[in-house]
C-alpha cells in the first residue's frame, strides 16, 4: 500500500471512529441528555473532509497531512502549557480522588453522607420539580482547593446552615449567591455566613447555592425567603460566571416563570420530601455514571490528545461574550420588590475572580460598572471587593492555582461587608 492510499484510509477510518465515539458518548453514556450538536457537526465535517481527501493527488495529500500534523502538534503543546500554568489546581478537582474520599468518608464516618448537588444540574431537563437546594439534613461533601475537603451538615431544606436557624423568630441577615456564598471549599466555620454571624453577633442565614446565577438565586429567595423575618438582604454577584449561568437559566421552562410571573412558586417548602426523593434518585444515577466513567476514564495524556484544556480555555473566553445586564437589572428589581414592603436593607456585593488578577487585565470592568449603576437605581448599597483585594496582593486570597477564595479571602470579604453594614 502506497502512502497516498494509506493516508486516505487513515482519515476515513479516523473520521468514522470519531463519529462512532460521539454517538456513544451522546446516546449511550449520556442518554441524549447532553447537547452534542456541535460535536456531531464537527464529526460530519471531518467525515466529509476524509471523503474529499481521497480524490486529491498524492502531493497535495502529503502537504495537507504535514500541515495537519504540525498544527495539531502545536495545539497539543499549547494544551500542555495550559495544563501546567492555567489549570495547576486540577489535582484538587480530580473526580476520582473526590469519589474515593466520599466512599471512605461514608465507611468511616457517616453512611448517609452525600455530595453537593447543585440546581444547575436540572436546567432544561425533564422534571416535575426543580430543586433549588441540596438534600436535607445530610452530611455533605463539597470540594477541595485548600488541602482538605469541605464537609457540612445541611439544614432541613438542604442549605449550608445549622438547622436551628429556621426556628428563630427573627434573622438579622439573609445571604443569596453562588458557590462563594454557599461556602465552597472551606468548612462552615470559615464561610462568609459564619464570619458575619460572629462579627454581627446576630443571626445570619445562608441561602447560597453553588452553580447558580441570578435567576436561580431569585427563585431561591422567592421560595425560601418568605419563611424568614430578616432585616438585611446581601446579594453576592460573582463576576466570573453569573452572567453566563443566567443565559442558561432563562431557557428553562420552570425557571423562566420566576422571571415572567411575580406570583409563581413551586411551593418547595411543602414539597421538601418530594424534592429529597428526586435528588436521591438523581444522585444515585449520577454517582454510578461518574464511577463508571472514572473506571474507564482517559488518562492525562489522552486529555492532551483531545485538547481538553485548550477547549476549556476557549469555552471560558466564549462564555464571557453575552452578559445581559438588562435581565440582571430586572431580576434584582424583582428581589427589591420582594423586600421593599418589609423595609429591608439591600446590599449588592461584587466578588472578583482569580482570572482578573492572574491574567492582569480588566475585561470584567464593564460588569462592575453596570452593577454599580443597577445598585444605585435600586438604592442598594454596592460593596466592591475587587477594590479591597487590589489594596493588597489579591492572589493571597485564593488557593494556589485559583478557584474559590481561601479562608483569608472569605474572612476579609466578611469584614468588609460588616463594616459597610455598620
C-alpha positions in Angstrom: 0.0 0.0 0.0 1.5 3.4 -1.0 1.5 6.4 1.2 -1.4 8.1 -0.6 -3.8 5.1 -0.1 -2.6 4.8 3.5 -3.5 8.4 4.3 -6.9 8.1 2.6 -7.7 5.0 4.6 -6.4 6.6 7.8 -8.6 9.7 7.5 -11.7 7.7 6.6 -11.2 5.3 9.5 -10.4 8.1 11.9 -13.5 10.1 10.9 -15.7 7.0 11.2 -14.3 6.2 14.7 -14.8 9.8 15.7 -18.4 9.8 14.7 -18.9 6.5 16.5 -17.3 7.8 19.6 -19.5 11.0 19.5 -22.6 8.8 19.1 -21.5 6.5 22.0 -20.9 9.4 24.4 -24.1 11.2 23.4 -26.6 8.3 23.3 -25.1 5.5 25.4 -23.2 7.4 28.2 -25.5 10.5 28.5 -28.7 9.0 27.0 -29.3 12.1 24.8 -29.5 14.4 27.8 -26.3 16.4 26.9 -26.3 18.6 23.8 -23.7 17.1 21.4 -24.9 19.2 18.3 -21.5 20.9 17.8 -19.6 17.7 18.2 -21.9 15.9 15.6 -21.3 18.8 13.2 -17.6 18.6 13.7 -17.7 14.8 13.2 -19.6 15.1 9.9 -17.3 17.8 8.7 -14.4 15.5 9.4 -16.0 12.7 7.6 -16.8 14.8 4.5 -13.2 16.0 4.6 -12.0 12.4 4.6 -14.1 11.6 1.5 -12.8 14.7 -0.4 -9.3 13.8 0.7 -9.5 10.5 -1.2 -9.9 12.5 -4.5 -6.8 14.6 -4.1 -3.5 14.0 -5.8 -0.6 12.4 -3.8 1.5 15.6 -3.3 -1.5 17.5 -2.0 -2.4 14.7 0.3 1.2 14.8 1.8 1.2 18.5 2.2 -2.2 18.6 3.9 -1.1 15.8 6.2 2.1 17.6 7.2 0.1 20.8 7.8 -2.4 18.9 10.0 0.3 17.1 11.9 2.3 20.3 12.6 -0.9 22.3 13.6 -2.1 19.5 15.9 1.3 19.2 17.5 1.4 22.9 18.2 -2.1 22.7 19.7 -1.1 19.8 21.9 1.9 21.8 23.2 -0.5 24.7 24.0 -2.8 22.3 25.8 0.1 21.0 27.9 1.1 24.6 28.7 -2.4 25.4 29.8 -2.4 22.3 32.0 0.8 23.3 33.6 0.2 27.0 34.1 -3.6 27.7 33.8 -5.0 24.6 35.4 -2.4 23.9 38.1 -5.1 23.2 40.7 -6.5 20.4 38.5 -5.4 17.8 41.1 -7.6 19.3 43.7 -10.6 18.9 41.4 -9.7 15.3 40.4 -13.1 13.5 40.4 -11.5 10.1 41.1 -9.9 11.5 44.3 -13.2 13.1 45.3 -15.1 9.9 44.8 -12.6 7.9 46.8 -12.7 10.4 49.6 -16.5 10.3 49.6 -16.7 6.5 49.7 -14.1 6.3 52.5 -16.0 9.0 54.4 -19.2 7.0 54.2 -17.5 3.9 55.6 -15.6 5.6 58.4 -18.0 8.5 59.4 -21.5 8.6 58.1 -23.1 6.0 55.7 -25.8 8.5 54.9 -23.4 11.2 53.7 -23.9 12.7 50.2 -22.1 15.0 47.8 -23.1 18.5 46.8 -25.9 18.6 44.2 -26.4 22.0 42.7 -29.6 23.2 40.9 -27.6 23.8 37.7 -27.8 20.1 37.0 -31.6 20.3 36.3 -31.7 23.2 33.8 -33.5 22.1 30.6 -34.0 18.5 31.9 -37.3 16.7 32.0 -38.7 17.2 35.6 -41.8 17.8 37.5 -40.0 19.7 40.3 -37.0 21.9 40.1 -34.9 21.5 43.3 -33.2 24.7 44.4 -31.2 23.3 47.3 -29.4 20.1 48.3 -30.5 17.0 50.2 -31.9 17.9 53.7 -30.2 17.1 57.0 -27.3 15.3 55.4 -23.6 15.3 55.9 -22.5 16.9 52.6 -19.1 16.6 50.9 -18.2 19.7 48.9 -14.8 20.4 47.3 -11.0 20.5 47.9 -9.0 23.6 46.9 -7.2 24.3 50.2 -5.7 20.9 51.0 -8.9 19.4 52.6 -12.4 18.5 51.6 -15.0 20.9 53.0 -17.8 19.0 54.8 -21.0 20.3 56.3 -24.4 19.1 57.7 -27.2 20.6 55.6 -30.3 22.1 57.3 -33.9 20.9 57.0 -34.2 22.4 53.5 -30.7 21.4 52.1 -28.7 24.7 52.7 -25.4 25.1 54.5 -26.8 26.3 57.9 -27.2 24.9 61.4 -30.8 23.6 61.3 -32.0 25.5 64.3 -31.6 28.8 62.5 -35.0 28.1 60.9 -36.5 28.2 64.4 -35.5 31.8 65.1 -38.3 34.3 65.0 -36.0 37.0 63.6 -32.9 36.8 61.4 -30.6 39.8 61.0 -29.1 39.0 57.6 -30.0 36.7 54.7 -27.3 35.8 52.1 -28.0 35.0 48.5 -25.4 33.9 45.9 -23.5 31.1 44.3 -20.7 28.7 45.4 -18.8 31.6 47.1 -21.8 32.3 49.3 -22.5 28.6 49.7 -19.1 28.2 51.4 -17.2 26.3 48.7 -14.0 24.5 49.7 -13.9 25.8 53.2 -15.6 24.4 56.3 -18.6 26.2 57.7 -16.6 28.0 60.4 -14.7 29.8 57.6 -17.6 30.7 55.4 -18.9 34.2 54.8 -22.1 33.4 56.7 -20.3 32.2 59.8 -17.8 35.0 59.8 -20.6 37.6 59.5 -22.5 36.0 62.3 -19.5 36.3 64.6 -18.9 39.9 63.6 -22.5 41.0 63.8 -23.2 38.9 66.9 -26.6 38.3 65.3 -28.2 35.5 63.3 -27.3 35.0 59.7 -29.0 32.6 57.3 -27.2 31.3 54.2 -29.3 30.6 51.1 -26.3 30.5 48.8 -26.0 27.5 46.4 -23.2 26.6 44.0 -23.6 26.9 40.3 -26.5 29.3 40.5 -26.9 32.5 38.5 -29.2 35.5 39.2 -32.4 33.8 38.1 -31.9 30.7 40.3 -31.0 33.0 43.1 -34.2 34.9 42.7 -36.1 31.6 42.7 -34.4 30.6 46.0 -35.3 34.0 47.5 -38.9 33.6 46.3 -39.3 30.0 47.7 -37.5 30.2 51.0 -37.1 33.9 51.8 -40.8 34.1 52.6 -40.3 31.9 55.6 -37.8 34.3 57.2 -38.2 37.6 59.0 -34.9 39.3 58.2 -33.6 42.9 58.3 -30.8 42.8 55.6 -30.5 41.1 52.2 -27.0 40.6 50.9 -26.8 39.6 47.2 -23.4 38.3 46.2 -22.6 38.7 42.5 -19.6 36.8 41.1 -18.1 38.4 38.0 -16.7 35.1 36.7 -19.8 33.3 35.5 -23.1 34.7 37.0 -24.0 36.3 33.6 -23.3 33.0 31.7 -25.4 31.0 34.1 -28.2 33.4 33.7 -28.3 32.8 30.0 -28.9 29.0 30.6 -31.4 29.7 33.4 -33.6 31.8 31.2 -34.0 28.9 28.8 -35.6 26.6 31.4 -39.3 26.3 31.3 -39.7 26.3 35.1 -37.2 29.0 35.9 -38.4 31.4 33.3 -41.7 31.5 35.2 -40.0 33.1 38.2 -38.9 35.8 35.8 -42.3 36.3 34.0 -44.7 35.8 36.9 -44.1 37.5 40.2 -46.6 35.3 41.9 -45.1 32.0 40.7 -43.9 29.4 43.2 -43.3 25.7 43.2 -44.3 25.6 46.9 -41.0 23.9 47.6 -41.4 24.4 51.4 -44.3 21.9 51.4 -42.7 19.7 48.8 -39.4 19.1 50.6 -39.9 15.3 50.8 -40.6 15.2 47.1 -37.5 17.3 46.4 -35.3 15.0 48.5 -36.7 11.9 46.8 -35.9 13.4 43.4 -32.4 14.3 44.5 -31.8 10.8 45.9 -32.7 9.2 42.6 -30.6 11.7 40.7 -27.6 11.3 42.9 -27.5 7.5 42.8 -27.8 7.6 39.0 -25.1 10.3 38.5 -22.8 8.8 41.1 -22.9 5.4 39.3 -22.4 7.1 36.0 -19.4 9.0 37.3 -17.8 5.9 38.8 -18.2 4.0 35.5 -16.6 6.9 33.6 -13.7 7.0 36.0 -13.1 3.3 35.8 -12.7 3.6 32.0 -11.6 7.2 32.0 -8.8 8.6 29.9 -5.5 9.5 31.5 -3.9 12.9 31.3 -2.1 12.0 28.0 -5.4 11.2 26.3 -6.7 14.6 27.6 -3.8 16.2 25.8 -4.7 14.5 22.6 -8.3 15.6 23.0 -7.0 19.2 23.6 -9.1 19.2 26.7 -7.5 22.1 28.5 -7.4 24.2 25.3 -11.1 23.6 24.7 -12.0 24.5 28.3 -9.9 27.7 28.0 -11.6 28.6 24.7 -15.1 28.0 26.2 -14.2 30.3 29.1 -13.4 33.1 26.6 -16.6 32.5 24.5 -18.8 32.4 27.6 -17.9 35.9 28.5 -19.4 37.4 25.4 -23.0 37.7 26.4 -23.6 39.5 29.7 -27.3 40.6 29.8 -27.4 43.4 32.3 -31.0 44.3 31.3 -32.1 40.9 32.6 -29.9 41.2 35.6 -31.4 44.6 36.4 -34.9 43.2 36.1 -34.1 40.3 38.4 -32.5 42.5 41.1 -35.5 44.8 40.8 -37.8 41.8 41.5 -35.7 40.9 44.5 -36.0 44.5 45.6 -39.8 44.3 45.2 -39.9 41.2 47.4 -38.2 43.0 50.3 -39.5 46.6 49.8 -42.7 46.0 51.7 -40.8 45.0 54.8 -38.3 47.9 54.8 -35.3 45.5 54.4 -31.8 46.9 53.7 -30.4 45.7 50.3 -26.7 45.2 49.6 -25.0 44.0 46.4 -21.5 42.6 46.9 -19.3 42.3 43.9 -17.0 39.3 44.0 -13.8 39.3 41.8 -12.4 36.3 40.1 -8.9 34.8 40.2 -8.6 35.3 36.5 -8.9 39.1 36.9 -5.6 39.1 38.9 -3.8 36.2 37.3 -4.2 37.4 33.8 -3.7 41.1 34.7 -6.5 42.6 32.6 -9.7 44.5 33.1 -12.2 42.6 30.9 -14.6 42.5 33.9 -14.6 46.2 34.5 -17.7 46.7 32.4 -19.6 44.2 34.5 -18.6 46.1 37.7 -19.7 49.4 36.2 -23.1 48.0 35.2 -23.6 46.5 38.6 -22.8 49.9 40.2 -25.4 51.6 38.1 -28.0 48.9 38.8 -27.4 49.1 42.5 -27.7 52.9 42.5 -31.0 52.7 40.7 -32.3 50.2 43.2 -31.0 52.2 46.2 -28.9 49.1 47.1 -25.5 49.6 48.8 -22.8 48.4 46.4 -19.8 46.7 48.1 -16.7 46.4 45.8 -14.5 43.5 47.0 -12.2 44.0 44.0 -11.2 47.4 45.3 -10.3 45.8 48.7 -8.4 42.9 47.1 -6.3 45.3 45.0 -5.1 47.2 48.0 -3.1 44.1 48.9 -1.7 41.2 46.9 -5.1 39.8 45.6 -3.6 36.3 44.9 -3.1 35.8 48.6 -6.9 35.5 48.9 -7.1 32.4 46.6 -5.7 28.9 46.9 -2.6 28.2 44.7 -3.9 27.7 41.2 -7.1 29.7 41.8 -10.7 28.6 42.1 -12.7 29.9 45.1 -11.3 32.0 47.9 -9.2 30.6 50.7 -10.0 31.1 54.4 -8.3 34.5 54.4 -10.3 35.6 51.3 -13.6 34.7 52.8 -12.7 36.5 56.1 -11.7 39.8 54.5 -14.9 39.8 52.5 -16.9 39.3 55.7 -15.0 42.1 57.4 -15.6 44.5 54.6 -19.3 43.7 54.4 -19.6 44.0 58.1 -18.1 47.5 58.0 -20.5 48.5 55.2 -23.4 47.4 57.4 -22.5 49.4 60.4 
